[in-house]
């Protein structure tokens, strides 16, 4: 299951993990985000021991969205060692996201 990332736990989750961290930036009003939600949860289940999967609601945590220049959602960022190493904007199929995430495991 993915974890909810907020300003309280975002930095510690990103920095303190040796595993890659996939972050889904989304909002409740975003149609493509609603389509991507179940895909992210499937990835969270598949990668339970290999990666950390989190979600940031851009309406609730505007500061995080601004920090990473989120202009379009859904946006999926992959962090490794606290740094952004890859990003995908817009809806992607599970296989596409998994292929990118696999590069950092």
DSSP file (Angstrom, degrees, kcal/mol; ACC not computed):
  #  RESIDUE AA STRUCTURE BP1 BP2  ACC     N-H-->O    O-->H-N    N-H-->O    O-->H-N    TCO  KAPPA ALPHA  PHI   PSI    X-CA   Y-CA   Z-CA
    1    1 A X              0   0    0      0, 0.0    52,-0.2     0, 0.0    40,-0.1   0.000 360.0 360.0 360.0 139.7    0.0    0.0    0.0
    2    2 A X        -     0   0    0     50,-0.1     2,-0.3     1,-0.1    52,-0.3  -0.330 360.0-125.7 -72.5 158.8    1.3    3.5   -0.8
    3    3 A X  E     -a   54   0A   0     50,-2.5    52,-2.4    -2,-0.0     2,-0.6  -0.818  17.6-117.2-106.1 148.4    2.0    5.9    2.0
    4    4 A X  E     -a   55   0A   0     -2,-0.3     2,-0.5    50,-0.2    52,-0.2  -0.733  30.5-153.0 -83.4 121.8    0.5    9.4    2.2
    5    5 A X        +     0   0    0     50,-3.0    52,-0.4    -2,-0.6     2,-0.2  -0.831  21.4 166.0-100.0 133.0    3.3   12.0    2.0
    6    6 A X    >>  -     0   0    0     -2,-0.5     4,-2.4    50,-0.1     3,-0.7  -0.774  55.6 -89.2-132.1 177.0    2.9   15.3    3.7
    7    7 A X  T 34 S+     0   0    0     -2,-0.2     4,-0.4     1,-0.2    54,-0.0   0.785 124.6  59.8 -61.8 -23.7    5.3   18.2    4.6
    8    8 A X  T 34 S+     0   0    0      1,-0.2    -1,-0.2     2,-0.1     4,-0.2   0.841 122.9  16.2 -72.5 -33.8    5.7   16.4    8.0
    9    9 A X  T <> S+     0   0    0     -3,-0.7     4,-2.1     2,-0.1     5,-0.2   0.461  99.7  92.7-120.4  -2.1    7.1   13.2    6.5
   10   10 A X  H  X S+     0   0    0     -4,-2.4     4,-2.5     2,-0.2     5,-0.2   0.964  89.8  41.8 -61.8 -57.1    8.2   13.9    3.0
   11   11 A X  H  > S+     0   0    0     -4,-0.4     4,-2.8     1,-0.2     5,-0.4   0.907 116.3  48.5 -60.9 -43.7   11.8   14.9    3.5
   12   12 A X  H  > S+     0   0    0      1,-0.2     4,-2.1     2,-0.2    -1,-0.2   0.893 112.4  49.3 -65.4 -37.7   12.5   12.1    5.9
   13   13 A X  H  < S+     0   0    0     -4,-2.1     4,-0.3     2,-0.2    -2,-0.2   0.915 116.4  41.9 -65.8 -42.7   10.9    9.5    3.7
   14   14 A X  H  < S+     0   0    0     -4,-2.5    68,-0.7    -5,-0.2     3,-0.5   0.924 123.1  36.2 -70.6 -45.8   12.9   10.7    0.6
   15   15 A X  H  < S+     0   0    0     -4,-2.8    -3,-0.2    -5,-0.2    -2,-0.2   0.863 114.2  52.2 -80.4 -37.5   16.2   11.1    2.3
   16   16 A X  S  < S+     0   0    0     -4,-2.1     2,-0.5    -5,-0.4    -1,-0.2   0.330  88.6  94.0 -89.2   8.8   16.3    8.3    4.8
   17   17 A X        -     0   0    0     -3,-0.5    64,-0.5    -4,-0.3    65,-0.2  -0.873  51.4-166.5-105.2 130.5   15.4    5.4    2.4
   18   18 A X  S    S+     0   0    0     -2,-0.5    -1,-0.1    62,-0.1     2,-0.1   0.715  76.8  76.6 -79.8 -21.3   18.1    3.4    0.7
   19   19 A X  S    S-     0   0    0      1,-0.1    62,-0.3    -3,-0.1    32,-0.2  -0.472 100.4 -91.5 -81.5 158.2   15.4    2.1   -1.6
   20   20 A X  E     -b   51   0A   0     30,-0.6    32,-2.7    84,-0.2     2,-0.5  -0.391  38.5-142.7 -63.7 150.0   14.1    4.1   -4.5
   21   21 A X  E     -bC  52  79A   0     58,-2.6    58,-3.1    30,-0.2     2,-0.5  -0.975   8.2-159.2-120.5 120.0   11.0    6.2   -3.6
   22   22 A X  E     -bC  53  78A   0     30,-3.0    32,-3.2    -2,-0.5     2,-0.5  -0.863  10.5-165.7 -97.0 128.2    8.3    6.7   -6.2
   23   23 A X  E     -bC  54  77A   0     54,-3.3    54,-2.6    -2,-0.5     2,-0.7  -0.969   8.5-157.8-120.8 124.4    6.1    9.7   -5.5
   24   24 A X  E     -bC  55  76A   0     30,-2.6    32,-2.8    -2,-0.5     2,-0.6  -0.891   7.6-157.1 -99.1 112.9    2.7   10.2   -7.2
   25   25 A X  E     +bC  56  75A   0     50,-3.4    50,-1.7    -2,-0.7    49,-0.6  -0.829  34.7 146.5 -89.6 123.7    1.7   13.9   -7.2
   26   26 A X  E     -b   57   0A   0     30,-2.6    32,-2.9    -2,-0.6    33,-0.4  -0.855  36.3-146.0-148.8 175.3   -2.1   14.0   -7.6
   27   27 A X    >   -     0   0    0     -2,-0.3     3,-1.2    30,-0.2     6,-0.1  -0.981  28.4-119.5-150.0 154.1   -5.4   15.8   -6.8
   28   28 A X  T 3  S+     0   0    0     -2,-0.3     6,-0.1     1,-0.2    -1,-0.1   0.793 112.4  52.7 -65.1 -29.1   -8.9   14.6   -6.1
   29   29 A X  T 3  S+     0   0    0      4,-0.0     2,-0.7    -3,-0.0    -1,-0.2   0.472  85.3 103.1 -86.2  -2.0  -10.4   16.6   -9.0
   30   30 A X    <>  -     0   0    0     -3,-1.2     4,-1.8     1,-0.2    -3,-0.2  -0.738  55.5-161.3 -92.3 112.8   -7.9   15.2  -11.6
   31   31 A X  H  > S+     0   0    0     -2,-0.7     4,-1.7     1,-0.2     3,-0.3   0.934  92.3  47.2 -58.3 -52.0   -9.4   12.6  -13.9
   32   32 A X  H  > S+     0   0    0      1,-0.2     4,-2.0     2,-0.2    -1,-0.2   0.838 109.0  57.2 -60.4 -30.8   -6.1   11.1  -15.1
   33   33 A X  H  > S+     0   0    0      2,-0.2     4,-1.9     1,-0.2    -1,-0.2   0.898 104.4  51.4 -64.3 -39.9   -5.0   11.0  -11.4
   34   34 A X  H  X S+     0   0    0     -4,-1.8     4,-0.6    -3,-0.3    -1,-0.2   0.866 110.7  48.7 -65.2 -35.6   -8.1    8.9  -10.6
   35   35 A X  H  X S+     0   0    0     -4,-1.7     4,-0.6     1,-0.2    -1,-0.2   0.866 113.3  47.4 -69.3 -36.0   -7.2    6.5  -13.4
   36   36 A X  H  X S+     0   0    0     -4,-2.0     4,-2.5     1,-0.2     3,-0.3   0.771  92.7  80.5 -77.4 -26.6   -3.6    6.3  -12.2
   37   37 A X  H  X S+     0   0    0     -4,-1.9     4,-2.0     1,-0.2    -1,-0.2   0.893  94.0  44.1 -49.5 -53.2   -4.5    5.7   -8.5
   38   38 A X  H  X S+     0   0    0     -4,-0.6     4,-2.1     1,-0.2    -1,-0.2   0.853 112.0  54.9 -63.2 -32.9   -5.2    1.9   -8.8
   39   39 A X  H  X S+     0   0    0     -4,-0.6     4,-2.3    -3,-0.3    -1,-0.2   0.925 107.5  49.4 -63.7 -44.6   -2.1    1.5  -10.9
   40   40 A X  H  X S+     0   0    0     -4,-2.5     4,-2.5     1,-0.2    -2,-0.2   0.898 109.9  51.3 -62.2 -40.5    0.1    3.1   -8.2
   41   41 A X  H  X S+     0   0    0     -4,-2.0     4,-1.9    -5,-0.2    -1,-0.2   0.878 108.8  51.0 -66.0 -36.7   -1.5    0.8   -5.6
   42   42 A X  H  X S+     0   0    0     -4,-2.1     4,-2.6     2,-0.2    -2,-0.2   0.916 111.1  48.2 -63.8 -42.8   -0.7   -2.2   -7.7
   43   43 A X  H  X S+     0   0    0     -4,-2.3     4,-2.5     1,-0.2    -2,-0.2   0.904 108.0  55.3 -63.8 -41.0    2.9   -1.1   -8.0
   44   44 A X  H  < S+     0   0    0     -4,-2.5    -1,-0.2     1,-0.2    -2,-0.2   0.903 111.5  44.3 -58.3 -41.6    3.0   -0.5   -4.3
   45   45 A X  H >< S+     0   0    0     -4,-1.9     3,-1.0     1,-0.2    -2,-0.2   0.916 115.0  47.7 -68.7 -43.4    2.0   -4.1   -3.7
   46   46 A X  H 3< S+     0   0    0     -4,-2.6     3,-0.2     1,-0.2    -2,-0.2   0.830 119.8  37.9 -67.0 -32.8    4.3   -5.5   -6.4
   47   47 A X  T >X S+     0   0    0     -4,-2.5     4,-2.4    -5,-0.2     3,-1.6   0.064  75.0 130.6-108.3  23.3    7.3   -3.5   -5.1
   48   48 A X  T <4 S+     0   0    0     -3,-1.0    -1,-0.2     1,-0.3    -2,-0.1   0.818  83.6  29.1 -49.6 -40.8    6.6   -3.8   -1.4
   49   49 A X  T 34 S+     0   0    0     -3,-0.2    -1,-0.3    -4,-0.2    -2,-0.1   0.407 123.6  49.7-101.1   1.9   10.1   -5.0   -0.4
   50   50 A X  T <4 S+     0   0    0     -3,-1.6   -30,-0.6     1,-0.3     2,-0.3   0.665 114.5  10.8-114.4 -22.4   12.0   -3.2   -3.3
   51   51 A X  E  <  - b   0  20A   0     -4,-2.4     2,-0.5   -32,-0.2    -1,-0.3  -0.979  65.8-116.1-154.1 160.0   10.8    0.4   -3.3
   52   52 A X  E     - b   0  21A   0    -32,-2.7   -30,-3.0    -2,-0.3     2,-0.5  -0.899  27.9-159.9-101.9 131.6    8.8    2.9   -1.3
   53   53 A X  E     + b   0  22A   0     -2,-0.5   -50,-2.5   -52,-0.2     2,-0.3  -0.956  17.7 169.1-117.2 122.5    5.6    4.2   -3.0
   54   54 A X  E     -ab   3  23A   0    -32,-3.2   -30,-2.6    -2,-0.5     2,-0.4  -0.877  22.3-145.5-132.5 163.9    4.1    7.5   -1.8
   55   55 A X  E     -ab   4  24A   0    -52,-2.4   -50,-3.0    -2,-0.3     2,-0.5  -0.990   4.3-161.9-131.8 137.2    1.4    9.9   -2.8
   56   56 A X  E     - b   0  25A   0    -32,-2.8   -30,-2.6    -2,-0.4     2,-0.8  -0.977  14.1-145.4-118.8 119.2    1.3   13.7   -2.4
   57   57 A X  E >>  - b   0  26A   0     -2,-0.5     4,-2.2   -52,-0.4     3,-0.6  -0.753  12.1-154.7 -80.0 112.0   -2.1   15.5   -2.7
   58   58 A X  T 34 S+     0   0    0    -32,-2.9    -1,-0.2    -2,-0.8     7,-0.2   0.728  90.4  55.5 -66.8 -21.5   -1.0   18.7   -4.4
   59   59 A X  T 34 S+     0   0    0    -33,-0.4     3,-0.4     1,-0.1    -1,-0.3   0.845 113.5  40.2 -76.6 -33.5   -4.0   20.6   -3.0
   60   60 A X  T <4 S+     0   0    0     -3,-0.6     2,-0.3     1,-0.2    -2,-0.2   0.797 125.8  34.6 -83.3 -30.2   -3.1   19.7    0.6
   61   61 A X     X  +     0   0    0     -4,-2.2     4,-1.7     1,-0.1     3,-0.5  -0.565  64.4 158.0-128.0  67.5    0.6   20.1    0.3
   62   62 A X  H  > S+     0   0    0     -3,-0.4     4,-2.8    -2,-0.3     5,-0.2   0.848  71.5  62.6 -59.0 -37.6    1.2   23.0   -2.1
   63   63 A X  H  > S+     0   0    0      1,-0.2     4,-2.3     2,-0.2    -1,-0.2   0.899 104.5  46.6 -59.2 -41.9    4.7   23.6   -0.7
   64   64 A X  H  > S+     0   0    0     -3,-0.5     4,-1.5     2,-0.2    -1,-0.2   0.932 112.5  49.7 -66.5 -44.8    5.9   20.2   -1.8
   65   65 A X  H  <>S+     0   0    0     -4,-1.7     5,-2.7     1,-0.2    -2,-0.2   0.910 113.1  46.9 -59.6 -42.9    4.4   20.6   -5.3
   66   66 A X  H ><5S+     0   0    0     -4,-2.8     3,-1.5     1,-0.2    -1,-0.2   0.897 105.7  59.2 -66.0 -40.3    6.0   24.0   -5.7
   67   67 A X  H 3<5S+     0   0    0     -4,-2.3    -1,-0.2     1,-0.3    -2,-0.2   0.848 113.5  38.2 -56.8 -35.9    9.3   22.8   -4.5
   68   68 A X  T 3<5S-     0   0    0     -4,-1.5    -1,-0.3    -3,-0.2    -2,-0.2   0.258 113.0-116.1-103.2  11.5    9.4   20.3   -7.3
   69   69 A X  T < 5 -     0   0    0     -3,-1.5     2,-0.6     1,-0.2    -3,-0.2   0.833  42.1-176.5  63.8  35.3    7.8   22.6   -9.9
   70   70 A X      < +     0   0    0     -5,-2.7    -1,-0.2     1,-0.2     3,-0.1  -0.541  19.6 153.6 -70.2 114.1    4.7   20.5  -10.4
   71   71 A X        +     0   0    0     -2,-0.6     2,-0.4     1,-0.3    -1,-0.2   0.566  64.1  34.6-113.7 -18.8    2.7   22.2  -13.2
   72   72 A X  S    S-     0   0    0     18,-0.0     2,-0.3     2,-0.0    -1,-0.3  -1.000  84.3-112.3-141.7 137.1    0.8   19.2  -14.5
   73   73 A X  S    S+     0   0    0     -2,-0.4   -41,-0.2    16,-0.1     2,-0.1  -0.913  84.6  46.0-127.2 156.3   -0.6   16.2  -12.8
   74   74 A X  S    S+     0   0    0    -49,-0.6    16,-3.7    -2,-0.3     2,-0.4   0.491  73.3 169.9 -69.0 148.2   -0.5   13.3  -12.4
   75   75 A X  E     -CD  25  89A   0    -50,-1.7   -50,-3.4    14,-0.2     2,-0.6  -0.998  17.9-161.5-130.1 127.4    3.3   13.5  -12.1
   76   76 A X  E     -CD  24  88A   0     12,-3.3    12,-2.6    -2,-0.4     2,-0.4  -0.947  10.5-174.2-113.5 118.7    5.3   10.5  -10.9
   77   77 A X  E     -CD  23  87A   0    -54,-2.6   -54,-3.3    -2,-0.6     2,-0.5  -0.871  12.4-151.1-110.5 143.9    8.8   11.3   -9.6
   78   78 A X  E     -CD  22  86A   0      8,-2.8     7,-3.3    -2,-0.4     8,-1.4  -0.974  12.9-164.7-115.8 128.1   11.4    8.7   -8.7
   79   79 A X  E     -CD  21  84A   0    -58,-3.1   -58,-2.6    -2,-0.5     2,-0.4  -0.873   8.8-178.3-110.5 141.5   13.9    9.6   -6.0
   80   80 A X  E >  S- D   0  83A   0      3,-2.6     3,-1.7    -2,-0.4   -60,-0.1  -0.984  76.3  -6.2-138.2 128.8   17.1    7.8   -5.2
   81   81 A X  T 3  S-     0   0    0    -64,-0.5   -66,-0.1    -2,-0.4     3,-0.1   0.855 131.6 -55.7  54.5  37.4   19.5    8.8   -2.4
   82   82 A X  T 3  S+     0   0    0    -68,-0.7     2,-0.3     1,-0.2    -1,-0.3   0.429 117.3 105.5  82.1  -0.8   17.3   11.9   -1.8
   83   83 A X  E <  S-D   80   0A   0     -3,-1.7    -3,-2.6   -69,-0.1     2,-0.5  -0.854  77.4-109.5-115.3 147.8   17.5   13.2   -5.4
   84   84 A X  E     +D   79   0A   0     -2,-0.3    -5,-0.3    -5,-0.2     3,-0.1  -0.625  39.5 168.6 -70.7 122.7   15.1   13.2   -8.3
   85   85 A X  E     +     0   0A   0     -7,-3.3     2,-0.3    -2,-0.5    -6,-0.2   0.576  61.9   4.0-112.0 -15.8   16.4   10.6  -10.8
   86   86 A X  E     -D   78   0A   0     -8,-1.4    -8,-2.8     2,-0.0    -1,-0.4  -0.984  58.2-167.9-162.7 156.8   13.4   10.3  -13.1
   87   87 A X  E     -D   77   0A   0     -2,-0.3     2,-0.4   -10,-0.2   -10,-0.2  -0.994   6.3-164.2-152.2 150.0    9.9   11.7  -13.8
   88   88 A X  E     -D   76   0A   0    -12,-2.6   -12,-3.3    -2,-0.3     2,-0.4  -0.999  11.1-155.9-133.8 129.9    6.9   10.9  -15.8
   89   89 A X  E     +D   75   0A   0     -2,-0.4   -14,-0.2   -14,-0.2   -16,-0.1  -0.900  58.5  11.1-109.5 134.4    4.1   13.4  -16.4
   90   90 A X  S    S-     0   0    0    -16,-3.7   -16,-0.2    -2,-0.4   -14,-0.1  -0.189 106.3 -30.8  92.2 172.5    0.6   12.3  -17.3
   91   91 A X        -     0   0    0    -18,-0.1     2,-0.3    -2,-0.1    -2,-0.1  -0.383  61.2-178.5 -65.5 137.6   -1.1    8.9  -17.1
   92   92 A X        -     0   0    0     -2,-0.1     2,-0.1    -4,-0.1   -53,-0.1  -0.967  28.6-108.9-133.2 151.9    1.2    5.9  -17.7
   93   93 A X     >  -     0   0    0     -2,-0.3     4,-2.1     1,-0.1     3,-0.4  -0.411  34.4-109.5 -74.3 157.3    0.5    2.2  -17.8
   94   94 A X  H  > S+     0   0    0      1,-0.2     4,-2.9     2,-0.2     5,-0.2   0.895 118.4  54.3 -53.8 -44.4    1.7    0.0  -15.0
   95   95 A X  H  > S+     0   0    0      1,-0.2     4,-2.1     2,-0.2    -1,-0.2   0.864 107.3  50.7 -62.3 -36.7    4.3   -1.6  -17.3
   96   96 A X  H  > S+     0   0    0     -3,-0.4     4,-1.6     2,-0.2    -1,-0.2   0.931 113.4  43.9 -67.0 -45.1    5.8    1.8  -18.2
   97   97 A X  H  X S+     0   0    0     -4,-2.1     4,-2.6     1,-0.2    -2,-0.2   0.920 113.5  51.5 -66.0 -43.4    6.1    2.9  -14.6
   98   98 A X  H  X S+     0   0    0     -4,-2.9     4,-2.7     1,-0.2    -1,-0.2   0.893 106.6  54.2 -61.2 -40.6    7.5   -0.4  -13.5
   99   99 A X  H  X S+     0   0    0     -4,-2.1     4,-0.8    -5,-0.2    -1,-0.2   0.894 111.9  44.1 -62.6 -40.0   10.1   -0.4  -16.3
  100  100 A X  H >< S+     0   0    0     -4,-1.6     3,-0.8     1,-0.2     4,-0.4   0.924 114.3  48.9 -70.0 -44.1   11.4    3.1  -15.1
  101  101 A X  H >< S+     0   0    0     -4,-2.6     3,-1.9     1,-0.2     4,-0.3   0.882 103.0  62.3 -63.1 -38.6   11.3    2.1  -11.5
  102  102 A X  H >< S+     0   0    0     -4,-2.7     3,-1.2     1,-0.3    -1,-0.2   0.794  91.4  67.4 -58.7 -28.9   13.2   -1.1  -12.2
  103  103 A X  T << S+     0   0    0     -3,-0.8    -1,-0.3    -4,-0.8    -2,-0.2   0.742 104.3  43.5 -62.9 -22.1   16.2    1.0  -13.5
  104  104 A X  T <         0   0    0     -3,-1.9    -1,-0.2    -4,-0.4   -84,-0.2   0.306 360.0 360.0-110.0   8.2   16.8    2.2   -9.9
  105  105 A X    <         0   0    0     -3,-1.2    -1,-0.2    -4,-0.3    -2,-0.1   0.435 360.0 360.0 -96.0 360.0   16.4   -1.0   -7.9
